[in-house]
Amino acid sequence: MDGWEALDILMRLCAAGVIGAAIGWERRAHHKAIGIAGMVLIAVGSVTYMLLATHLSETDASAVSRTLQGFLSGIGFLGGAVIFKSGFDVKGIKAAAAIWITGALGLAIATSYWGLGVVVGVVTVVVLLIADSFPDEVREAKQEQEDPQ
């Protein structure tokens, strides 16, 4: 690996990490499941897996496909871990979606679709900020009924 290749890898990891941190910051700022470190790790991990798959595809044409399939299963598992059901209420759907999208933007950045990864990251943060700025009156009413204190 030459110096330019190492710099390219570092730039991809940093870009994904910064975008993952922005998504994680939004989640943490609203006291939601998974925060900055978790989202950075997901973004950096997704870049790492895709860069490894791209390297392996030089000798194994199906490496990228198999890596994507395995990665998506793993991301689904992580997303499922933050979803909780309480009675008729389900919590954590936005956090699970944020995990899924953070992994996807890391994959995009790793495969040189920088623009896609950055735009998806920005749109994700904006959507989460807007969605979390509006009160959920239905959920609040349900919580008041369950907790009569």
Buried (B, 14 or more C-beta within 10 A) or exposed (E): EEEEEEEBBEEBBEBBBEBBBBBBBBBBEEEBBBBBEBBBBBBBBBBBBBBBBBEBBEEEEEBBEEBBEEBBEBBBEBBEBBBEEEEEEEBBEBBBBBBBBBBBBBBBBBBEBBEBBBEBBBEBBEBBEEEBEEEEEEEEEBEEEEEEE
